[in-house]
Amino acid sequence: MCYDKSAKPVAHLAPIQPHLMFHRFLTSILWFIAAILVLIVIAVPGIYVWLSLEKPKTDGEIMTGEVLEAPVRVVRDEYGIPHIFAESMDDAYVALGYVHAQDRLFQMEMQRRAGQGRLSELLGRLTLQVDRMMRTFDFYRNAKADYEQGSTAAKRAAQRYADGVNLYLTTSDDPPPVEFRLLGLMQGSIRPHEPEPWQPADSVVWGKLMGLQLSGNMYDEIMRALLATELSAEEIANLTLFDQSNGSITLSAVDYLKSTAIDWAGLDAAIPRLGPNRASNVWAIDGRHTASGKPILANDPHLGLAAPILWYLARIETPELTITGATAPGVPFHILGHNDEAAWGFTTTGGDVMDLFIEQGNPDDPDRYLTETGDEAFEYRVEEISIGKHGDSVPFIVRQTRHGPVISDLDDRLGALTEDGKFVSLRTTLTEPDDTSWEAIYHLNRARNWDDFIKAMSGFKSGQQNAVFANTAGDIGLFAPARIPIRAVGDGTVPLDGRMTAPNWKGWIPVDSLPRVHNPDDGMIVNANNRLTPPDYPYHITNDWEPDYRARRIEEWLHNNAIAKPADHAALMTDTQSMAARDMLKILNSIEGETAMQRQVLQRLKSWDGRMDRDRPEPLIFATWLREMTIVLLSDELGRQAALLPSSDPRLIERIISNDQHWCDDINTQPFSESCEQAVLNGLSRALGILIERYGYNWQAWRWGTAHKAPLAHQLLGRLPMIGGLFRQDVEMDGGNYTVLRAAGRAGDAGEYPVTHGAGYRAVYDLANLDDSLMMIATGQSGRPFSSRFDSFVAQWQAGQFIQIPRFTADAADDVSGAAILTFSPQASSQQQATQ
């Protein structure tokens, strides 16, 4: 064998030692983690500072070319509220569109894409069901048609607003919203997302989204259909209808529901919920009840809580109109607020504008469905939803019956809901043509007297609202406009057999017959979503009125404070007295505890005044007891179905204890029989057990605020793993479901009560001097999460404080403290002129 003598000897390799390899691997990992941490420590503050410095231009001059007819001055005051000074409302709408886009462009983009059914293009399959619902309802196509049918003046306003948004999109050097950078990365690009040009229909569709959110009867119908599998018509009425003690659910309707064997649970899961649908406060008092001798109007709409909040404060001053209050970014008009002579506000009526119909397919022809006289052909429409960055798409077919779209097609997994080919369609006023609701707000902004107000709001057709009005002449009034159907069969409480009648809606309640009141004898108007009509009202509006607890508290306060100032009404708006607690404490106070702790707690509750203050234990104990009572009373008979009923509804508990006491007996303990007193004590025992496990044995140290927080979270960044908490504020809240200070939400984990629903906007309008009106929004003016204006109002909002939007002239703007002044010029900027 030959070999190279010059070659160096090879040393023998040492055997592999696994523990040393693991040590080296662990050391490498630790060094890598340390390097990442160092990078984070260095980079994150730098990124934060960089993003914080990326602010829209609020000072200086903007060249608009021919978009404007005359210069416009936008003065942002110390709160970041824009004051728009223009020679015409046409130019003012341009400026409003521009500043909305500067401060809330991501919010605007998400809202219009929701209405278009195009969220999934950016967010992927996460929003597919929402997009399918919007395409099925065909909201955007209807919005475009509604716009085209509008008056010349209203259409011009919407177009001018769109011109302002597009001026920003095409000419601004502002840094893009950070969310657009993230959306770009989600699409696989380092370039930020670029929104399409704004169209007037993008503004009109906002009203349809709100109408859908505020009209939730289809969910109530599904809930009752699910209960029909276990309960009789009388039992369903007693457990779900509280305004009419005998209910209105017929035996034949429930027998039919029982016979269909439809997968109602699957349908319920297929229909996305956009948010809480009914709650707000509004009241108006005339000059007999005020220190100034002029009316006061107070309003706080209750909607979903998030960051940024829905509302954006703005003031416009032109020779034609001066208007101040809450706008919705994406919409050119003030939804809530006042002009120089009048103020207005809204609460949701809860009018039933949705009906579900159980349709029967023709077994011999899948393209047709049965009617009372034979059959009819479906109308078909093909929709296609693009999904995310890969260009995938989901095509689907929308089937339309004479009643409306087939909503059981929202989820392909449902198919036919029964073996014999049944499916469910929806008729709703939200999809009816010729909806002038968007234009009604345009005219409302210009209403100065009662006749103006009625004329303007008579055009409001989608999603019934209680519109309340007051003016400097001393008038107060309420009008509840909408298209409310007059039904041939049933009253919209449960789904009906689609073959029964055609069409079931015979027409609308006449506009002149809709509820209204003008200058009532007692000089007071109060509504908190409670029943609006007297028992002898000739038309049916709904069976699902909200409870009257908040309205009773407002009326009690008004009668105890005969002469009050705006600041007093602001205090009432944040009142925490629970009439529900006061009513229900009578039940709790009738029992005796079995343990020392129970007796101590009951003694404390006897002296409790019913205020849902965040620093007290009583609200937490009461809320938990109320929630557990539904389980104690109903879970033995209904099992999982008990969760369908409104959780923690005092009316349900009170009705059972007072009138339907057979529910108090636990059927699982037979032959023993429990009394209602024992059920109440069982509820308290369960509540205390939950709270002890969650918060410890020292019940005196329990705090409502610990469990009752509003997670004001950014809708995109707040959902990110690991860093989402940086874009969320958990704000401890006073109040509850049934207080004037509404702070409500679905119950969370045991002993937790997250607040997802409340007053994102509060206002008290002083008709003696509208410039002294008080306002507040929940978060801040900016939607940019790194802006100092993103959450600048949170602490004041939590504390129940208000601001006055200062009034000044355009000439005096230079002297306004902390003001930023942006001038829009139809000519070239002064810098450009100097270089020419």
QUIURDA-V946002 format. One record per run of one state. SS is the DSSP state (alpha for helix, beta for strand, coil for the rest). FROM is the first residue (numbers start at 0). TO is the last residue. If there is no record, write none. Layout:
<<SS | FROM | TO> <SS | FROM | TO>>
This chain:
<<coil | 0 | 16> <alpha | 17 | 52> <coil | 53 | 58> <beta | 59 | 62> <coil | 63 | 70> <beta | 71 | 75> <coil | 76 | 80> <beta | 81 | 84> <coil | 85 | 87> <alpha | 88 | 115> <coil | 116 | 118> <alpha | 119 | 136> <coil | 137 | 137> <alpha | 138 | 147> <coil | 148 | 150> <alpha | 151 | 170> <coil | 171 | 176> <alpha | 177 | 185> <coil | 186 | 198> <alpha | 199 | 212> <coil | 213 | 215> <alpha | 216 | 226> <coil | 227 | 231> <alpha | 232 | 239> <coil | 240 | 249> <alpha | 250 | 259> <coil | 260 | 262> <alpha | 263 | 269> <coil | 270 | 278> <beta | 279 | 284> <coil | 285 | 285> <alpha | 286 | 288> <beta | 289 | 289> <coil | 290 | 294> <beta | 295 | 303> <coil | 304 | 305> <beta | 306 | 306> <coil | 307 | 309> <beta | 310 | 316> <coil | 317 | 320> <beta | 321 | 327> <coil | 328 | 332> <beta | 333 | 338> <coil | 339 | 340> <beta | 341 | 347> <coil | 348 | 352> <beta | 353 | 361> <coil | 362 | 363> <beta | 364 | 370> <coil | 371 | 372> <beta | 373 | 376> <coil | 377 | 377> <beta | 378 | 386> <coil | 387 | 390> <beta | 391 | 399> <coil | 400 | 403> <beta | 404 | 405> <alpha | 406 | 408> <coil | 409 | 420> <beta | 421 | 427> <alpha | 428 | 430> <coil | 431 | 435> <alpha | 436 | 443> <coil | 444 | 448> <alpha | 449 | 456> <coil | 457 | 463> <beta | 464 | 470> <coil | 471 | 474> <beta | 475 | 478> <coil | 479 | 483> <beta | 484 | 486> <coil | 487 | 494> <beta | 495 | 496> <coil | 497 | 503> <beta | 504 | 507> <coil | 508 | 509> <alpha | 510 | 512> <coil | 513 | 514> <beta | 515 | 517> <coil | 518 | 522> <beta | 523 | 526> <coil | 527 | 547> <alpha | 548 | 559> <coil | 560 | 562> <beta | 563 | 563> <coil | 564 | 564> <alpha | 565 | 572> <coil | 573 | 575> <beta | 576 | 576> <coil | 577 | 577> <alpha | 578 | 587> <coil | 588 | 594> <alpha | 595 | 605> <coil | 606 | 609> <beta | 610 | 610> <coil | 611 | 616> <alpha | 617 | 643> <coil | 644 | 648> <alpha | 649 | 657> <coil | 658 | 659> <alpha | 660 | 663> <coil | 664 | 665> <alpha | 666 | 668> <coil | 669 | 674> <alpha | 675 | 694> <coil | 695 | 697> <alpha | 698 | 700> <coil | 701 | 702> <alpha | 703 | 706> <coil | 707 | 707> <beta | 708 | 713> <coil | 714 | 715> <alpha | 716 | 718> <coil | 719 | 722> <alpha | 723 | 726> <beta | 727 | 731> <coil | 732 | 734> <beta | 735 | 735> <coil | 736 | 740> <beta | 741 | 743> <coil | 744 | 753> <beta | 754 | 754> <coil | 755 | 755> <beta | 756 | 758> <coil | 759 | 759> <beta | 760 | 765> <coil | 766 | 768> <alpha | 769 | 771> <coil | 772 | 772> <beta | 773 | 776> <coil | 777 | 792> <alpha | 793 | 797> <coil | 798 | 801> <beta | 802 | 802> <coil | 803 | 811> <alpha | 812 | 814> <coil | 815 | 818> <beta | 819 | 824> <coil | 825 | 828> <alpha | 829 | 834> <coil | 835 | 835>>
